[in-house]
Structures are given as C-alpha cells and as structure tokens.
Amino acid sequence: MKNISSDEQELIINRISYIKEKEIKLYYNGQCIGKYFLDFIIEDKIILELKVVPFIQQIHIKQVLEYLRATNKRLAILIYFTNSGVIYKRIVNPNYKEENIIRS
C-alpha cells in the first residue's frame, strides 16, 4: 500500500485534484539537459512547493520561478514550515503567456 503524506491527505479530504512529484524536463537549444520534480501541481493550475526551513531564502524563490517558466503556469505557492509556524509566499510568473484566449 502506498504511503500518503499528511499534506496529500488534506488534498484528498478536500477533494482537490493534484499531481504529486510531477517531472518537468528542462530544455536548452532543443535538448533535454535535466529535469525538475515539482512537489505538487494543484488543479492543473498552481504549483505548490513545500519547504522545511528556518526562514525564506531567495534560492527557493528562484527555484519556483524556474518551475513557473518551465511549465508556463501563472501561479505558485511556496509554503515554509518553520519553528515559528507556517509561512507562505505567493509567486506569480512574470513571463506567463495565456494560451487559448477567448475573445468576444
């Protein structure tokens, strides 16, 4: 039987669709040069990245911005579990391009 984390249990209880540890390939000049593993993609719209660190670090924000660029998602939420409690940061993709825009 597959082990389910507490964060995953909350998503299931609340009937929120998600993909856990989504693999995203990183390309440069048309060649795959590596890959990322996103903690969660929620409702196929939002990247959710979880960290257990004492404070917010710029390197984690840059990491999430790379995830946003690689997936062309508009929004990510970076959640930190610290000794002082839970902190979150909303990160918006500055390069987001909306696809299939419907104009009336």
C-alpha positions, -999 to 999 in steps of 0.1 A, spaced: 0 0 0 13 35 -9 22 58 19 3 91 18 17 122 35 -4 144 57 -3 172 31 -16 148 5 -43 135 28 -56 171 32 -59 174 -6 -78 141 -8 -101 150 21 -109 183 4 -114 167 -30 -87 188 -46 -72 173 -77 -34 172 -77 -3 156 -92 25 148 -68 62 149 -77 55 159 -113 85 155 -135 93 185 -158 121 183 -183 144 212 -188 154 220 -223 182 242 -237 186 247 -275 161 219 -281 180 193 -260 169 180 -226 196 189 -201 179 180 -169 146 177 -150 127 192 -121 104 174 -97 76 197 -86 61 189 -51 25 193 -63 5 207 -92 -29 217 -79 -60 216 -102 -35 217 -131 -31 254 -124 -10 261 -93 25 248 -84 27 241 -47 62 238 -33 69 228 3 100 236 23 110 228 59 135 256 66 140 282 93 134 312 71 126 322 35 156 320 12 160 337 -22 172 305 -38 139 288 -32 120 317 -48 143 315 -78 137 277 -79 99 282 -80 102 309 -107 121 284 -128 93 259 -123 68 285 -134 87 293 -165 93 257 -174 56 249 -171 41 282 -182 19 282 -151 7 315 -138 9 310 -100 29 291 -74 26 290 -37 58 284 -16 50 271 19 76 271 46 73 250 78 94 268 104 99 266 141 77 297 144 48 282 123 38 281 87 46 309 63 36 311 27 46 332 -3 26 337 -35 48 338 -66 35 350 -100 51 341 -132 63 373 -149 66 355 -183 32 338 -182 15 336 -216 -22 328 -216 -30 302 -242 -63 298 -260 -76 333 -251 -113 335 -259 -123 370 -271 -159 381 -276 
